[in-house]
Every structure is written in C-alpha cells, then in structure tokens.
C-alpha cells in the first residue's frame, strides 16, 4: 500500500522559546516568511503525502487557522490586486487534507502517535514527522525513507551521523550496514554516554511505521510521569520484525533549539529569491563590525 498519510505531533509547549511561545505555538515561529510547521508539511506533500494528521494540544489553534482558508484576507488581496500573495495563501490550505486530533494530556511522543491509531487502516504504512526538525534536502527526507520502505516493506527510521561527543543528546541505533545509506537496526539506545554509544547514528525525527507499532506502544512500560515513548515501541517491535535505518542526505536544523533556529533562519534567508544577495552582503558587514 502506498504511503499517503503522515502523523505530525505538535502538542508540545515549546518552553525553550518562552516568552515567544507563551501565546503562540512554537511550530508557528517564523523562518523568513513561513512558519516552521509549513516547511515540514511541504516536505511531506513533496514526498507524496495527501493526508496530514496533526496531533495538537492547548494553544495550538493558530496551526489550524494557518492551514485553513481565510476568506476575508483573500478578498482583500484580490481587491488590492496582490495576485502573488493571494496565490501563496490559497496554496497553503490546498496542499493536503488536514486532520486535527487533540492530545488531551502530554504523555510523550508515543502517546501522541497512538492518538491517530483509529485513522490508520490495519495494513496501512504511515509516515511520522516531528514538528521541530526542518531539513533542506535535494530529495525530501521523507521521500528517501519511503524509497527504503518500498524496497524492504518494514519500518524505517531516519538517522544522521553526529559527532561522538554529542550522541548523548539523541536516540542512537545499533545497526549493520546493508547499503550506502541503509542499515538494519539491531537495537536503539536513548541518549547514551559517548563511551557507551553503539554508533554515532542519531535518530532525527523522521519515520515510516507499520500499524503493528500501535500494538507495541499500547503495551510498553510507561516512563517517568506516565509517558509513552516511540523509541520504546520500536525496541519492542524489533524483537518480532525487522526495522531499517535510512541515513538521509540533507542539512537538518533542530528548530526546537534557539541557536539551531537562528542558523536555519540564516540558511533559508540566503536561499530566498527576493533578497538572498542583499542578505549575504549584510551578513558580511555584521562580521566585519564585530
């Protein structure tokens, strides 16, 4: 079955960006002229996804409004003959079918993903993209994972190589290499010490899962505060079925981190067709004036 649905958990509070996220979702923080969540949805759509399932929480209404039609705005843009801007705002709501599920209590990423269980058929693979991770890639990262899934017909985890000293920030895979960018996963370790890490292949917020994962998530031991973690579901799943890792190509930014968010803003600013040249000149003056 073709992968046509994607689950995007966006229920987190975004405390690292307070006070900016006091009244707006962290996923709506803007990089140049688009919110972070739009970059992620665009990646999913470019990978063939048609149904976007957003797992939301409190204070996330702005995300729903962003992907909905705004008839008053469209009317005024039409009256002002701002055809380019009108086309852009209309394109947002037409990208995909958007479905919203409220996660009533924040009990981990696995709990958020479980909230979408009833929307997934028993034999239907589904993609997962996390709302903090933006990747600039020639081939969309999710498409790279889908290609691996279509070859092996088993779940796929997106991974990237990190410096050994930084592995304690990530989930890390113990895996055997099968191809240039494909690994078979033996186990997963959550935030290991550098000297104890099985590899430097870090899990990076992109997955293709099969519905059996839901069964495992419902039965894993809950963590601190009653949280259900996706990584624990995979640990259980691996005992019964193969899981693969795709070492994707592309430049990733963790937009849940302030410094990474700034780097991403500069990166996409330098790619923006309206002012990339002028922005590059400005950045040179910033360096020379310090």
C-alpha positions as CSV (number, residue, x, y, z in Angstrom):
1,X,0.0,0.0,0.0
2,X,1.3,3.5,-0.9
3,X,2.1,5.8,2.0
4,X,-0.4,8.6,1.8
5,X,-0.8,9.6,5.5
6,X,1.6,11.4,7.9
7,X,1.3,12.0,11.6
8,X,2.9,15.2,12.9
9,X,2.9,15.6,16.7
10,X,2.7,19.3,17.6
11,X,1.3,19.3,21.1
12,X,4.5,20.4,23.0
13,X,4.6,23.6,25.0
14,X,7.9,25.0,23.5
15,X,9.2,26.2,26.8
16,X,12.7,26.7,25.4
17,X,11.3,29.6,23.4
18,X,9.5,31.4,26.1
19,X,8.2,34.1,26.2
20,X,7.7,34.0,22.4
21,X,5.7,30.8,22.8
22,X,3.6,32.0,25.7
23,X,0.6,32.8,23.4
24,X,1.7,31.1,20.1
25,X,2.7,27.6,19.2
26,X,6.5,27.0,18.7
27,X,5.7,25.4,15.4
28,X,4.3,28.8,14.2
29,X,7.6,30.6,14.8
30,X,8.6,32.1,11.5
31,X,11.7,31.4,9.5
32,X,12.0,34.2,6.9
33,X,8.3,34.2,5.7
34,X,7.0,30.8,6.6
35,X,6.3,29.1,10.0
36,X,8.4,26.1,10.9
37,X,5.4,23.7,10.5
38,X,4.8,24.7,6.9
39,X,8.4,23.6,6.0
40,X,7.6,20.2,7.5
41,X,4.2,19.9,5.8
42,X,5.7,20.9,2.4
43,X,8.3,18.1,2.8
44,X,5.5,15.6,3.5
45,X,3.5,16.7,0.5
46,X,6.6,16.7,-1.8
47,X,7.0,13.0,-0.7
48,X,3.6,12.0,-1.8
49,X,1.6,12.5,1.4
50,X,-2.0,13.6,0.9
51,X,-3.5,13.4,4.5
52,X,-1.8,15.3,7.3
53,X,-2.8,14.2,10.8
54,X,-1.7,16.9,13.3
55,X,-1.7,15.9,17.0
56,X,-2.3,19.1,18.7
57,X,-2.7,20.4,22.3
58,X,-3.7,23.5,24.1
59,X,-2.9,26.9,22.5
60,X,-2.4,25.3,19.1
61,X,-5.4,26.9,17.3
62,X,-3.1,29.1,15.3
63,X,-1.8,26.0,13.4
64,X,-5.3,25.1,12.4
65,X,-6.0,28.6,11.3
66,X,-2.8,28.7,9.2
67,X,-3.8,25.7,7.1
68,X,-7.4,26.8,6.8
69,X,-8.9,29.3,4.3
70,X,-9.1,33.0,5.3
71,X,-11.8,34.4,3.0
72,X,-11.5,37.9,4.3
73,X,-7.8,38.0,3.7
74,X,-8.2,36.5,0.2
75,X,-10.9,39.1,-0.6
76,X,-8.7,42.0,0.4
77,X,-5.7,40.6,-1.5
78,X,-7.9,40.2,-4.6
79,X,-9.3,43.8,-4.2
80,X,-5.7,45.1,-4.0
81,X,-4.7,43.0,-7.0
82,X,-1.9,41.3,-5.0
83,X,-2.1,38.2,-7.0
84,X,1.2,36.7,-5.9
85,X,0.3,36.9,-2.2
86,X,-3.2,35.6,-2.9
87,X,-1.8,32.6,-4.7
88,X,0.6,31.8,-1.8
89,X,-2.1,31.9,0.9
90,X,-4.5,29.8,-1.1
91,X,-1.8,27.2,-1.8
92,X,-1.4,26.6,1.9
93,X,-4.8,25.2,2.5
94,X,-4.8,23.3,-0.8
95,X,-1.6,21.4,-0.1
96,X,-3.2,18.4,1.6
97,X,-6.2,17.2,3.7
98,X,-5.6,18.3,7.2
99,X,-7.0,16.4,10.2
100,X,-6.6,17.5,13.8
101,X,-6.6,15.4,16.9
102,X,-6.3,16.9,20.4
103,X,-3.9,15.2,22.8
104,X,-5.6,16.0,26.0
105,X,-2.6,15.3,28.2
106,X,1.1,15.5,27.1
107,X,2.2,12.0,27.9
108,X,5.1,11.5,25.4
109,X,5.6,11.2,21.6
110,X,4.3,7.6,21.6
111,X,1.1,8.7,23.3
112,X,0.6,11.4,20.7
113,X,1.1,8.9,17.9
114,X,-1.3,6.5,19.4
115,X,-4.0,9.2,19.2
116,X,-4.0,8.7,15.4
117,X,-4.5,4.9,15.6
118,X,-8.2,4.9,14.6
119,X,-7.4,6.8,11.4
120,X,-4.9,4.2,10.2
121,X,-6.0,1.0,8.4
122,X,-4.7,-2.3,9.7
123,X,-2.4,-2.8,6.7
124,X,-1.5,0.8,6.1
125,X,2.0,2.2,6.5
126,X,2.2,5.8,7.7
127,X,4.9,8.4,8.0
128,X,5.8,10.4,11.1
129,X,7.5,13.8,11.1
130,X,8.4,15.7,14.2
131,X,7.4,19.4,14.4
132,X,10.9,20.6,15.4
133,X,13.0,19.1,12.6
134,X,13.5,21.0,9.3
135,X,15.7,19.5,6.7
136,X,16.9,21.2,3.5
137,X,17.5,18.3,1.0
138,X,17.5,17.9,-2.7
139,X,15.3,14.8,-2.3
140,X,12.8,15.3,0.5
141,X,14.0,13.3,3.6
142,X,10.6,11.6,3.9
143,X,10.8,10.5,0.3
144,X,14.2,9.0,1.0
145,X,12.7,6.9,3.8
146,X,9.7,5.9,1.7
147,X,12.0,4.6,-1.0
148,X,13.7,2.4,1.6
149,X,10.4,1.2,2.9
150,X,9.2,0.3,-0.6
151,X,12.3,-1.9,-1.0
152,X,12.2,-3.7,2.3
153,X,8.5,-3.4,3.4
154,X,9.4,-2.9,7.0
155,X,9.5,0.3,9.3
156,X,12.3,2.8,8.6
157,X,13.9,5.3,11.0
158,X,15.6,8.4,9.7
159,X,19.2,8.8,11.1
160,X,22.1,11.1,10.7
161,X,25.8,10.9,11.7
162,X,26.7,13.2,14.6
163,X,30.0,13.8,16.5
164,X,30.6,11.1,19.1
165,X,30.7,13.7,21.9
166,X,27.1,14.7,21.0
167,X,25.4,11.3,21.0
168,X,24.0,11.9,24.5
169,X,21.5,14.3,23.0
170,X,19.8,11.7,20.8
171,X,18.4,8.3,20.5
172,X,21.2,6.2,18.8
173,X,20.9,3.0,16.7
174,X,23.0,-0.1,16.9
175,X,22.9,-1.2,13.2
176,X,24.5,-3.3,10.5
177,X,25.2,-1.6,7.2
178,X,23.4,-3.1,4.2
179,X,23.8,-0.4,1.5
180,X,25.3,3.1,1.1
181,X,22.6,4.8,3.2
182,X,20.7,1.8,4.6
183,X,21.2,0.0,7.9
184,X,19.4,-2.9,9.6
185,X,18.7,-1.9,13.2
186,X,19.6,-4.3,16.0
187,X,18.7,-2.1,18.9
188,X,18.1,1.5,20.0
189,X,19.6,3.4,22.9
190,X,18.2,6.6,24.3
191,X,20.8,9.3,25.0
192,X,23.8,7.1,25.7
193,X,27.1,8.3,27.1
194,X,29.6,8.8,24.3
195,X,31.7,5.9,25.6
196,X,28.7,3.6,25.7
197,X,27.0,4.5,22.4
198,X,26.8,1.6,19.9
199,X,27.3,4.1,17.0
200,X,27.1,7.8,16.1
201,X,23.9,7.3,14.0
202,X,21.4,9.5,15.7
203,X,17.6,9.3,15.3
204,X,16.4,12.5,13.6
205,X,12.6,13.0,13.7
206,X,11.5,11.1,10.6
207,X,9.9,7.6,10.5
208,X,7.9,5.2,8.4
209,X,5.9,2.8,10.6
210,X,3.5,0.0,10.1
211,X,0.3,-0.4,12.2
212,X,1.9,-3.1,14.4
213,X,3.8,-0.3,16.2
214,X,0.5,0.8,17.7
215,X,0.1,-2.6,19.4
216,X,3.6,-2.3,20.9
217,X,3.0,1.3,22.1
218,X,-0.1,0.2,23.9
219,X,1.9,-2.4,25.8
220,X,5.3,-0.8,26.6
221,X,6.2,0.1,30.1
222,X,5.4,3.7,30.8
223,X,8.3,6.0,31.7
224,X,8.6,9.0,34.0
225,X,5.3,10.8,34.5
226,X,3.4,8.1,32.7
227,X,5.0,8.9,29.3
228,X,4.9,6.5,26.4
229,X,7.9,6.9,24.1
230,X,8.1,5.9,20.5
231,X,11.6,4.6,20.9
232,X,10.3,2.1,23.5
233,X,7.7,0.9,21.0
234,X,10.5,0.3,18.4
235,X,12.5,-1.6,21.0
236,X,9.7,-4.0,21.5
237,X,8.9,-4.1,17.8
238,X,12.4,-5.1,16.8
239,X,12.1,-8.3,18.7
240,X,9.4,-9.5,16.3
241,X,10.1,-7.8,13.0
242,X,12.9,-6.1,11.1
243,X,13.5,-2.3,11.3
244,X,15.8,-0.3,9.0
245,X,17.6,3.0,9.3
246,X,18.0,5.4,6.4
247,X,21.0,7.7,6.7
248,X,19.4,10.6,4.8
249,X,21.1,13.2,2.8
250,X,20.3,16.9,3.7
251,X,21.1,19.6,6.1
252,X,19.0,19.3,9.3
253,X,18.1,22.0,11.8
254,X,16.6,21.3,15.2
255,X,14.2,24.3,15.4
256,X,13.4,23.5,19.0
257,X,16.8,24.8,19.8
258,X,17.4,28.6,19.8
259,X,20.8,28.5,18.1
260,X,19.7,26.0,15.5
261,X,16.6,28.1,14.8
262,X,18.8,31.1,14.2
263,X,21.1,29.0,11.9
264,X,18.0,27.8,10.0
265,X,16.7,31.3,9.6
266,X,20.0,32.5,8.1
267,X,20.2,29.4,5.9
268,X,16.8,29.9,4.4
269,X,17.3,33.7,4.2
270,X,20.3,33.1,2.0
271,X,18.2,30.9,-0.3
272,X,15.3,33.3,-0.5
273,X,14.8,34.5,-4.1
274,X,13.7,38.1,-3.1
275,X,16.7,39.2,-1.1
276,X,19.3,36.5,-0.8
277,X,22.1,38.6,-2.4
278,X,21.4,41.7,-0.2
279,X,21.1,39.5,2.9
280,X,24.5,37.9,2.1
281,X,26.0,41.4,1.8
282,X,24.5,42.4,5.1
283,X,25.9,39.3,6.9
284,X,29.4,40.2,5.7
285,X,29.0,43.7,7.3
286,X,27.9,42.1,10.6
287,X,31.1,40.0,10.7
288,X,33.3,43.0,9.9
289,X,31.7,45.3,12.5
290,X,32.1,43.0,15.5
